[in-house]
Amino acid sequence: MSSIHTTLLPPLIHIQQPSATTTTTTPFVLALALALALLLPTATYLIHRDYRAFLSLGAGGTPQTFLSGYLRVKLLSVFALSSPRSPAPVPADLRQTGYLVGSSLPARRGPRPTVVGIAPHRQTTQRAGAMDGAASAEGASAYAMLAARLRALARDPANHLAEGTSCFEKHGTGLFSTRPLTRTCRGEVCHVHGSDGSLHMTLYPGDAKLVIERGWGERHPIARGGFFSRFVPRHFVMVYAPRDEGEVAVVARIVGAAVWWVSGVCVGKGEGEEEGGGVRDDRARSEADALVVEEVREAGGEVDWRSGKGVSEAMFCSGCRQKQYARMQACS
């Protein structure tokens, strides 16, 4: 009877014996859940704090949003230069000095400011911007003098310069060449940051090296050249905010070097010119050079200053390299 009952009426409830696999995975799952419970709030806090730090740098370069701004910058930071205060070597086939000479650029006094970020890329100490409430009276005055100097450069028609919204930053005031020879973002020479008083500019390789060595600036974190030239030129540097009238004069001379490299114009006193006039130096191209430039530009490229062949990066003007070098001293 018992066997018949068992056959006809199987147990309604079947208790499965725990397997060895279930026994071994349960502690792992519990440990993973516990780790996530502990790490997720910490990770959220750290990301939120870092995002707030990104926003605190102000507008510039990338949107102030989490996805298209913050995450993009974090991705670029993977490729950032490890030592932006170490200058890039000047290519062996280029002259080692440019517009600036050592005697005209003294060493900057005191320690360098703290610089953070990629886009925006800003000073967090020694600030002198018009929008920085913590700037000293002397620093704010220096910023006003620097802004006045940039406006004066743009007003002088001999310099072939114009003011406008920065092409690199999409915010703030930029200085543009109306006749650019070296490839930058729409001919931008430099732009100044109202939040801290610093500047970004494109310099001749030898000038960039000297500026960094003398303590006046540092390389942009992604100024690596190659693929990253689509973001900033290889010799794109930050020049620190001037702190007094004397430093304004030095920074203005560095801006002059940027004008010379981007446009071939010597600002200031030149041969046969009044003080404050602009001189078009011998990077001005011959008719043959101009034809090469137009042909390559129509094809969407640029001209190699050394060979006259089409290339993807700056270095402009074929056939005038030696003349350019001869004019360097006159511009300095």
C-alpha positions as a Python dict, from the first residue, in 0.01 Angstrom:
ca = {
    (1, 'M'): (0, 0, 0),
    (2, 'S'): (279, 236, 86),
    (3, 'S'): (455, 171, -244),
    (4, 'I'): (132, 219, -439),
    (5, 'H'): (71, 547, -258),
    (6, 'T'): (421, 665, -333),
    (7, 'T'): (386, 577, -700),
    (8, 'L'): (43, 728, -752),
    (9, 'L'): (83, 1031, -529),
    (10, 'P'): (437, 1174, -558),
    (11, 'P'): (533, 1426, -293),
    (12, 'L'): (387, 1770, -356),
    (13, 'I'): (696, 1937, -221),
    (14, 'H'): (1036, 1831, -337),
    (15, 'I'): (1322, 1962, -130),
    (16, 'Q'): (1635, 1993, -346),
    (17, 'Q'): (1959, 1929, -172),
    (18, 'P'): (2201, 2224, -203),
    (19, 'S'): (2466, 2163, -462),
    (20, 'A'): (2835, 2229, -419),
    (21, 'T'): (2816, 2509, -678),
    (22, 'T'): (2547, 2699, -487),
    (23, 'T'): (2743, 2675, -167),
    (24, 'T'): (3060, 2819, -323),
    (25, 'T'): (2903, 3108, -521),
    (26, 'T'): (2687, 3246, -245),
    (27, 'P'): (2977, 3402, -50),
    (28, 'F'): (3118, 3554, -373),
    (29, 'V'): (2787, 3716, -463),
    (30, 'L'): (2746, 3848, -111),
    (31, 'A'): (3101, 3988, -114),
    (32, 'L'): (3043, 4156, -451),
    (33, 'A'): (2718, 4312, -334),
    (34, 'L'): (2885, 4437, -17),
    (35, 'A'): (3175, 4586, -215),
    (36, 'L'): (2937, 4767, -450),
    (37, 'A'): (2736, 4896, -157),
    (38, 'L'): (3052, 5039, -3),
    (39, 'L'): (3227, 5166, -317),
    (40, 'L'): (2937, 5316, -510),
    (41, 'P'): (2868, 5602, -265),
    (42, 'T'): (3241, 5677, -242),
    (43, 'A'): (3284, 5675, -621),
    (44, 'T'): (2977, 5896, -663),
    (45, 'Y'): (3114, 6145, -411),
    (46, 'L'): (3458, 6158, -576),
    (47, 'I'): (3313, 6203, -925),
    (48, 'H'): (3078, 6472, -800),
    (49, 'R'): (3365, 6657, -630),
    (50, 'D'): (3581, 6634, -943),
    (51, 'Y'): (3293, 6755, -1157),
    (52, 'R'): (3242, 7054, -927),
    (53, 'A'): (3613, 7132, -957),
    (54, 'F'): (3576, 7120, -1337),
    (55, 'L'): (3284, 7364, -1322),
    (56, 'S'): (3474, 7597, -1086),
    (57, 'L'): (3731, 7668, -1359),
    (58, 'G'): (3465, 7852, -1555),
    (59, 'A'): (3370, 7846, -1920),
    (60, 'G'): (3621, 7769, -2189),
    (61, 'G'): (3702, 7509, -2451),
    (62, 'T'): (3434, 7252, -2364),
    (63, 'P'): (3070, 7280, -2253),
    (64, 'Q'): (3005, 7295, -1880),
    (65, 'T'): (2807, 6972, -1891),
    (66, 'F'): (2875, 6625, -1756),
    (67, 'L'): (2863, 6421, -2079),
    (68, 'S'): (3000, 6645, -2355),
    (69, 'G'): (3221, 6851, -2126),
    (70, 'Y'): (3347, 6674, -1815),
    (71, 'L'): (3368, 6320, -1956),
    (72, 'R'): (3540, 6445, -2271),
    (73, 'V'): (3805, 6621, -2066),
    (74, 'K'): (3857, 6313, -1849),
    (75, 'L'): (3916, 6108, -2164),
    (76, 'L'): (4171, 6361, -2294),
    (77, 'S'): (4345, 6362, -1956),
    (78, 'V'): (4459, 6006, -2025),
    (79, 'F'): (4685, 6149, -2297),
    (80, 'A'): (4793, 6465, -2112),
    (81, 'L'): (5162, 6554, -2098),
    (82, 'S'): (5328, 6425, -1783),
    (83, 'S'): (5568, 6722, -1763),
    (84, 'P'): (5414, 7032, -1924),
    (85, 'R'): (5688, 7248, -1769),
    (86, 'S'): (5952, 7066, -1971),
    (87, 'P'): (5978, 7230, -2316),
    (88, 'A'): (5944, 7029, -2633),
    (89, 'P'): (6269, 6999, -2828),
    (90, 'V'): (6314, 7232, -3124),
    (91, 'P'): (6337, 7026, -3445),
    (92, 'A'): (6699, 6992, -3557),
    (93, 'D'): (6627, 7137, -3902),
    (94, 'L'): (6485, 7458, -3756),
    (95, 'R'): (6674, 7748, -3608),
    (96, 'Q'): (6694, 7706, -3231),
    (97, 'T'): (6607, 8070, -3155),
    (98, 'G'): (6315, 8271, -3285),
    (99, 'Y'): (6172, 8615, -3225),
    (100, 'L'): (6279, 8624, -2861),
    (101, 'V'): (6639, 8624, -2744),
    (102, 'G'): (6759, 8533, -2398),
    (103, 'S'): (6866, 8886, -2307),
    (104, 'S'): (6518, 9023, -2380),
    (105, 'L'): (6337, 8769, -2161),
    (106, 'P'): (6444, 8773, -1795),
    (107, 'A'): (6371, 8484, -1562),
    (108, 'R'): (6034, 8516, -1389),
    (109, 'R'): (6072, 8576, -1016),
    (110, 'G'): (5924, 8348, -755),
    (111, 'P'): (5754, 8010, -786),
    (112, 'R'): (5528, 7919, -1072),
    (113, 'P'): (5152, 7931, -1013),
    (114, 'T'): (4947, 7616, -969),
    (115, 'V'): (4781, 7525, -1299),
    (116, 'V'): (4502, 7270, -1343),
    (117, 'G'): (4266, 7142, -1609),
    (118, 'I'): (4275, 7083, -1982),
    (119, 'A'): (3973, 7267, -2116),
    (120, 'P'): (3945, 7494, -1930),
    (121, 'H'): (4317, 7518, -1845),
    (122, 'R'): (4364, 7774, -1567),
    (123, 'Q'): (4581, 7911, -1288),
    (124, 'T'): (4443, 7858, -940),
    (125, 'T'): (4708, 8071, -763),
    (126, 'Q'): (4867, 8409, -844),
    (127, 'R'): (4548, 8502, -1028),
    (128, 'A'): (4501, 8847, -1174),
    (129, 'G'): (4184, 8827, -1380),
    (130, 'A'): (3917, 9091, -1404),
    (131, 'M'): (3655, 8839, -1286),
    (132, 'D'): (3859, 8711, -994),
    (133, 'G'): (3747, 8871, -671),
    (134, 'A'): (4052, 8733, -490),
    (135, 'A'): (4301, 8908, -719),
    (136, 'S'): (4517, 9174, -556),
    (137, 'A'): (4477, 9538, -653),
    (138, 'E'): (4813, 9524, -827),
    (139, 'G'): (4714, 9207, -1012),
    (140, 'A'): (4384, 9356, -1125),
    (141, 'S'): (4569, 9667, -1243),
    (142, 'A'): (4816, 9449, -1434),
    (143, 'Y'): (4530, 9269, -1606),
    (144, 'A'): (4376, 9602, -1711),
    (145, 'M'): (4711, 9716, -1853),
    (146, 'L'): (4752, 9390, -2044),
    (147, 'A'): (4402, 9416, -2191),
    (148, 'A'): (4477, 9775, -2298),
    (149, 'R'): (4797, 9662, -2471),
    (150, 'L'): (4614, 9393, -2665),
    (151, 'R'): (4350, 9643, -2776),
    (152, 'A'): (4623, 9883, -2889),
    (153, 'L'): (4782, 9609, -3100),
    (154, 'A'): (4448, 9538, -3265),
    (155, 'R'): (4379, 9908, -3331),
    (156, 'D'): (4705, 9963, -3522),
    (157, 'P'): (4627, 9882, -3889),
    (158, 'A'): (4995, 9808, -3959),
    (159, 'N'): (4973, 9500, -3736),
    (160, 'H'): (4693, 9336, -3939),
    (161, 'L'): (4523, 9220, -3619),
    (162, 'A'): (4165, 9210, -3498),
    (163, 'E'): (3988, 9137, -3171),
    (164, 'G'): (3718, 8874, -3145),
    (165, 'T'): (3583, 8586, -2941),
    (166, 'S'): (3851, 8321, -2901),
    (167, 'C'): (3825, 8040, -3155),
    (168, 'F'): (3999, 7794, -2922),
    (169, 'E'): (3806, 7881, -2605),
    (170, 'K'): (3473, 7990, -2757),
    (171, 'H'): (3474, 8243, -2470),
    (172, 'G'): (3680, 8547, -2383),
    (173, 'T'): (3875, 8787, -2602),
    (174, 'G'): (4115, 8665, -2866),
    (175, 'L'): (4364, 8843, -3090),
    (176, 'F'): (4354, 8731, -3454),
    (177, 'S'): (4579, 8785, -3755),
    (178, 'T'): (4393, 8901, -4065),
    (179, 'R'): (4681, 8763, -4276),
    (180, 'P'): (4791, 8443, -4103),
    (181, 'L'): (5093, 8249, -4228),
    (182, 'T'): (5105, 7983, -3958),
    (183, 'R'): (4806, 7758, -3912),
    (184, 'T'): (4602, 7818, -3597),
    (185, 'C'): (4229, 7825, -3522),
    (186, 'R'): (4109, 8089, -3774),
    (187, 'G'): (4434, 8280, -3740),
    (188, 'E'): (4412, 8320, -3363),
    (189, 'V'): (4733, 8461, -3214),
    (190, 'C'): (4638, 8448, -2846),
    (191, 'H'): (4351, 8481, -2603),
    (192, 'V'): (4336, 8605, -2247),
    (193, 'H'): (4135, 8449, -1962),
    (194, 'G'): (3931, 8698, -1767),
    (195, 'S'): (3900, 8457, -1474),
    (196, 'D'): (4272, 8439, -1390),
    (197, 'G'): (4461, 8677, -1623),
    (198, 'S'): (4661, 8404, -1799),
    (199, 'L'): (4689, 8367, -2176),
    (200, 'H'): (4716, 8091, -2435),
    (201, 'M'): (4913, 8146, -2755),
    (202, 'T'): (5100, 7972, -3036),
    (203, 'L'): (5475, 8036, -3048),
    (204, 'Y'): (5769, 7945, -3267),
    (205, 'P'): (5930, 7627, -3122),
    (206, 'G'): (6243, 7811, -3004),
    (207, 'D'): (6035, 8087, -2843),
    (208, 'A'): (5808, 7837, -2668),
    (209, 'K'): (6116, 7665, -2528),
    (210, 'L'): (6264, 7991, -2398),
    (211, 'V'): (5936, 8106, -2241),
    (212, 'I'): (5903, 7779, -2051),
    (213, 'E'): (6267, 7768, -1944),
    (214, 'R'): (6251, 8124, -1808),
    (215, 'G'): (5945, 8038, -1602),
    (216, 'W'): (5685, 8248, -1787),
    (217, 'G'): (5463, 7965, -1897),
    (218, 'E'): (5412, 7597, -1970),
    (219, 'R'): (5285, 7372, -2246),
    (220, 'H'): (4917, 7300, -2284),
    (221, 'P'): (4856, 6946, -2152),
    (222, 'I'): (4754, 6806, -2491),
    (223, 'A'): (4999, 7005, -2708),
    (224, 'R'): (5152, 6681, -2834),
    (225, 'G'): (5125, 6737, -3207),
    (226, 'G'): (5008, 6470, -3449),
    (227, 'F'): (4649, 6364, -3386),
    (228, 'F'): (4616, 6615, -3101),
    (229, 'S'): (4686, 6910, -3334),
    (230, 'R'): (4316, 6902, -3414),
    (231, 'F'): (4263, 7039, -3062),
    (232, 'V'): (4563, 7274, -3014),
    (233, 'P'): (4891, 7335, -3203),
    (234, 'R'): (5204, 7150, -3090),
    (235, 'H'): (5366, 7465, -2953),
    (236, 'F'): (5055, 7602, -2782),
    (237, 'V'): (5152, 7741, -2442),
    (238, 'M'): (4996, 7903, -2139),
    (239, 'V'): (5165, 8228, -2036),
    (240, 'Y'): (5106, 8306, -1670),
    (241, 'A'): (4913, 8614, -1562),
    (242, 'P'): (5135, 8922, -1518),
    (243, 'R'): (5144, 9042, -1158),
    (244, 'D'): (5268, 9398, -1202),
    (245, 'E'): (5352, 9658, -1466),
    (246, 'G'): (5699, 9516, -1526),
    (247, 'E'): (5559, 9171, -1599),
    (248, 'V'): (5297, 9322, -1831),
    (249, 'A'): (5582, 9453, -2047),
    (250, 'V'): (5743, 9108, -2060),
    (251, 'V'): (5415, 8932, -2142),
    (252, 'A'): (5343, 9191, -2411),
    (253, 'R'): (5677, 9103, -2571),
    (254, 'I'): (5584, 8734, -2565),
    (255, 'V'): (5255, 8826, -2735),
    (256, 'G'): (5464, 9007, -2996),
    (257, 'A'): (5650, 8681, -3057),
    (258, 'A'): (5316, 8504, -3112),
    (259, 'V'): (5205, 8775, -3356),
    (260, 'W'): (5531, 8734, -3546),
    (261, 'W'): (5500, 8355, -3568),
    (262, 'V'): (5134, 8348, -3670),
    (263, 'S'): (5137, 8642, -3911),
    (264, 'G'): (5496, 8741, -3991),
    (265, 'V'): (5438, 9090, -3852),
    (266, 'C'): (5690, 9253, -3620),
    (267, 'V'): (5498, 9466, -3374),
    (268, 'G'): (5677, 9762, -3217),
    (269, 'K'): (5972, 9941, -3364),
    (270, 'G'): (6118, 9812, -3688),
    (271, 'E'): (6340, 9935, -3966),
    (272, 'G'): (6204, 10255, -4115),
    (273, 'E'): (5899, 10254, -3891),
    (274, 'E'): (5777, 10473, -3609),
    (275, 'E'): (5765, 10332, -3259),
    (276, 'G'): (5447, 10132, -3221),
    (277, 'G'): (5413, 10056, -3592),
    (278, 'G'): (5403, 9712, -3746),
    (279, 'V'): (5658, 9572, -3990),
    (280, 'R'): (5577, 9297, -4235),
    (281, 'D'): (5889, 9080, -4225),
    (282, 'D'): (6031, 8854, -4495),
    (283, 'R'): (5793, 8572, -4422),
    (284, 'A'): (5572, 8762, -4664),
    (285, 'R'): (5552, 8527, -4958),
    (286, 'S'): (5665, 8567, -5318),
    (287, 'E'): (5405, 8533, -5592),
    (288, 'A'): (5517, 8175, -5653),
    (289, 'D'): (5484, 8097, -5283),
    (290, 'A'): (5138, 8252, -5277),
    (291, 'L'): (5025, 8024, -5562),
    (292, 'V'): (5150, 7716, -5375),
    (293, 'V'): (4971, 7830, -5060),
    (294, 'E'): (4642, 7886, -5242),
    (295, 'E'): (4660, 7549, -5420),
    (296, 'V'): (4727, 7359, -5097),
    (297, 'R'): (4467, 7553, -4901),
    (298, 'E'): (4204, 7478, -5166),
    (299, 'A'): (4287, 7111, -5115),
    (300, 'G'): (4229, 7154, -4742),
    (301, 'G'): (4593, 7143, -4631),
    (302, 'E'): (4874, 7375, -4530),
    (303, 'V'): (5223, 7454, -4658),
    (304, 'D'): (5546, 7336, -4502),
    (305, 'W'): (5762, 7640, -4436),
    (306, 'R'): (6073, 7425, -4488),
    (307, 'S'): (5984, 7253, -4817),
    (308, 'G'): (5676, 7423, -4959),
    (309, 'K'): (5496, 7087, -4976),
    (310, 'G'): (5150, 7026, -4842),
    (311, 'V'): (5139, 6906, -4481),
    (312, 'S'): (4877, 6874, -4209),
    (313, 'E'): (5038, 7109, -3955),
    (314, 'A'): (5182, 7462, -3937),
    (315, 'M'): (5526, 7584, -4070),
    (316, 'F'): (5446, 7810, -4358),
    (317, 'C'): (5612, 7987, -4650),
    (318, 'S'): (5835, 7810, -4897),
    (319, 'G'): (6159, 7963, -5019),
    (320, 'C'): (6196, 8235, -4756),
    (321, 'R'): (6347, 8058, -4457),
    (322, 'Q'): (6688, 8223, -4477),
    (323, 'K'): (6531, 8566, -4528),
    (324, 'Q'): (6313, 8497, -4223),
    (325, 'Y'): (6616, 8420, -4012),
    (326, 'A'): (6787, 8737, -4131),
    (327, 'R'): (6487, 8938, -4014),
    (328, 'M'): (6470, 8777, -3669),
    (329, 'Q'): (6728, 9009, -3523),
    (330, 'A'): (6551, 9315, -3663),
    (331, 'C'): (6228, 9202, -3501),
    (332, 'S'): (6390, 9124, -3166),
}
